[in-house]
Amino acid sequence: MEVINKHNTVQQLLTVEQEVQQILNASRNAKTAKLKQAKEEAEKENADFHAQMEVDFQRKHAEGGGHSGPLKRIEQETEAFHHLKIDAARISNDIVRMLLEYTTVTN
């Protein structure tokens, strides 16, 4: 009778061990699924964030904002100065002639 009880006890232990193994496997699978879902959500949020940043950058760039605003103003002022320099070179001979005429007029 004692051998039968030992056999039953061993059988019960094996059954419990299998149940514990099934519970552990289910827990691992659930953990893996949650990690996968969290990773997918993080990747989606990251992609959304980058897309929004790109939209903001393009909007600011189109408006001339950000760092391009001061650069654009400097370029415009440089171009205006260049035009003034060309105009001055074009009329400088006439101005010199006029000054000479007015200062050397004999009475």
Sine and cosine of phi, psi and omega as CSV:
sin_phi,cos_phi,sin_psi,cos_psi,sin_omega,cos_omega
0.00,0.00,-0.60,0.80,-0.01,-1.00
-0.90,0.44,-0.57,0.82,0.03,-1.00
-0.91,0.41,-0.62,0.78,0.01,-1.00
-0.92,0.39,-0.67,0.75,0.03,-1.00
-0.90,0.45,-0.66,0.75,0.04,-1.00
-0.90,0.43,-0.64,0.77,0.03,-1.00
-0.90,0.43,-0.68,0.73,0.02,-1.00
-0.91,0.42,-0.64,0.77,0.01,-1.00
-0.91,0.42,-0.69,0.72,0.04,-1.00
-0.89,0.45,-0.67,0.75,0.01,-1.00
-0.89,0.45,-0.67,0.74,0.02,-1.00
-0.90,0.44,-0.66,0.75,0.03,-1.00
-0.89,0.46,-0.66,0.75,0.04,-1.00
-0.90,0.44,-0.65,0.76,0.02,-1.00
-0.90,0.43,-0.70,0.71,0.03,-1.00
-0.90,0.44,-0.66,0.75,0.03,-1.00
-0.87,0.49,-0.66,0.75,0.03,-1.00
-0.91,0.42,-0.65,0.76,0.02,-1.00
-0.90,0.43,-0.68,0.73,0.03,-1.00
-0.89,0.46,-0.66,0.75,0.02,-1.00
-0.89,0.46,-0.64,0.77,0.04,-1.00
-0.91,0.42,-0.65,0.76,0.02,-1.00
-0.90,0.43,-0.69,0.72,0.03,-1.00
-0.88,0.47,-0.69,0.73,0.02,-1.00
-0.88,0.47,-0.68,0.73,0.02,-1.00
-0.89,0.45,-0.65,0.76,0.01,-1.00
-0.90,0.43,-0.70,0.72,0.04,-1.00
-0.88,0.47,-0.69,0.73,0.01,-1.00
-0.89,0.46,-0.66,0.75,0.02,-1.00
-0.91,0.42,-0.67,0.75,0.02,-1.00
-0.89,0.45,-0.70,0.71,0.02,-1.00
-0.88,0.48,-0.68,0.74,0.01,-1.00
-0.90,0.44,-0.67,0.74,0.01,-1.00
-0.92,0.40,-0.65,0.76,0.04,-1.00
-0.89,0.45,-0.66,0.75,0.02,-1.00
-0.89,0.45,-0.69,0.73,0.01,-1.00
-0.90,0.43,-0.68,0.73,0.01,-1.00
-0.89,0.45,-0.65,0.76,0.02,-1.00
-0.90,0.44,-0.70,0.71,0.01,-1.00
-0.89,0.45,-0.66,0.75,0.02,-1.00
-0.91,0.41,-0.65,0.76,0.02,-1.00
-0.90,0.43,-0.66,0.75,0.03,-1.00
-0.90,0.44,-0.63,0.77,0.02,-1.00
-0.91,0.41,-0.71,0.70,0.03,-1.00
-0.88,0.47,-0.64,0.77,0.02,-1.00
-0.89,0.45,-0.71,0.71,0.02,-1.00
-0.90,0.44,-0.67,0.74,0.03,-1.00
-0.89,0.46,-0.68,0.74,0.01,-1.00
-0.88,0.48,-0.73,0.68,0.00,-1.00
-0.90,0.44,-0.63,0.77,0.02,-1.00
-0.89,0.45,-0.68,0.74,0.01,-1.00
-0.91,0.41,-0.65,0.76,0.03,-1.00
-0.90,0.44,-0.63,0.78,0.03,-1.00
-0.90,0.43,-0.67,0.74,0.04,-1.00
-0.88,0.47,-0.72,0.69,0.02,-1.00
-0.88,0.48,-0.69,0.73,0.00,-1.00
-0.88,0.47,-0.73,0.68,-0.01,-1.00
-0.89,0.46,-0.63,0.77,0.01,-1.00
-0.90,0.43,-0.72,0.69,0.00,-1.00
-0.90,0.43,-0.64,0.77,0.01,-1.00
-0.90,0.43,-0.66,0.75,0.00,-1.00
-0.92,0.39,-0.55,0.84,0.00,-1.00
-0.99,0.16,-0.13,0.99,-0.04,-1.00
0.99,0.17,0.31,0.95,-0.01,-1.00
-0.99,0.10,-0.20,-0.98,0.01,-1.00
0.93,0.36,-0.64,-0.77,-0.04,-1.00
-0.99,0.12,-0.26,0.97,-0.06,-1.00
-0.97,0.24,-0.36,0.93,-0.01,-1.00
-0.87,0.49,-0.84,0.54,0.03,-1.00
-0.88,0.48,-0.60,0.80,0.02,-1.00
-0.90,0.44,-0.67,0.75,0.01,-1.00
-0.90,0.44,-0.66,0.75,0.01,-1.00
-0.89,0.45,-0.67,0.74,0.03,-1.00
-0.89,0.46,-0.66,0.75,0.02,-1.00
-0.89,0.46,-0.66,0.75,0.01,-1.00
-0.91,0.42,-0.68,0.74,0.01,-1.00
-0.92,0.39,-0.60,0.80,0.05,-1.00
-0.90,0.43,-0.66,0.75,0.03,-1.00
-0.91,0.43,-0.67,0.75,0.03,-1.00
-0.90,0.44,-0.67,0.75,0.04,-1.00
-0.88,0.47,-0.65,0.76,0.02,-1.00
-0.88,0.47,-0.67,0.74,0.03,-1.00
-0.90,0.43,-0.65,0.76,0.04,-1.00
-0.88,0.47,-0.66,0.75,0.00,-1.00
-0.89,0.45,-0.67,0.74,0.03,-1.00
-0.90,0.44,-0.71,0.71,0.02,-1.00
-0.89,0.47,-0.67,0.74,0.01,-1.00
-0.89,0.45,-0.66,0.75,0.01,-1.00
-0.91,0.42,-0.59,0.81,-0.04,-1.00
-0.93,0.36,-0.62,0.78,-0.08,-1.00
-0.97,-0.24,0.04,1.00,-0.07,-1.00
-0.89,0.45,-0.63,0.77,0.02,-1.00
-0.88,0.47,-0.66,0.75,0.02,-1.00
-0.90,0.43,-0.65,0.76,-0.02,-1.00
-0.91,0.41,-0.69,0.73,0.03,-1.00
-0.88,0.48,-0.71,0.71,0.01,-1.00
-0.87,0.49,-0.70,0.71,0.00,-1.00
-0.90,0.44,-0.67,0.74,0.02,-1.00
-0.89,0.45,-0.65,0.76,0.03,-1.00
-0.90,0.44,-0.65,0.76,0.01,-1.00
-0.89,0.46,-0.72,0.70,-0.07,-1.00
-0.95,0.30,-0.47,0.88,-0.04,-1.00
-1.00,-0.02,-0.29,0.96,-0.03,-1.00
-0.93,-0.37,0.30,0.95,0.02,-1.00
-0.92,0.39,0.76,-0.65,0.00,-1.00
-0.98,-0.19,0.71,-0.71,0.02,-1.00
-0.97,-0.23,0.00,0.00,0.00,0.00
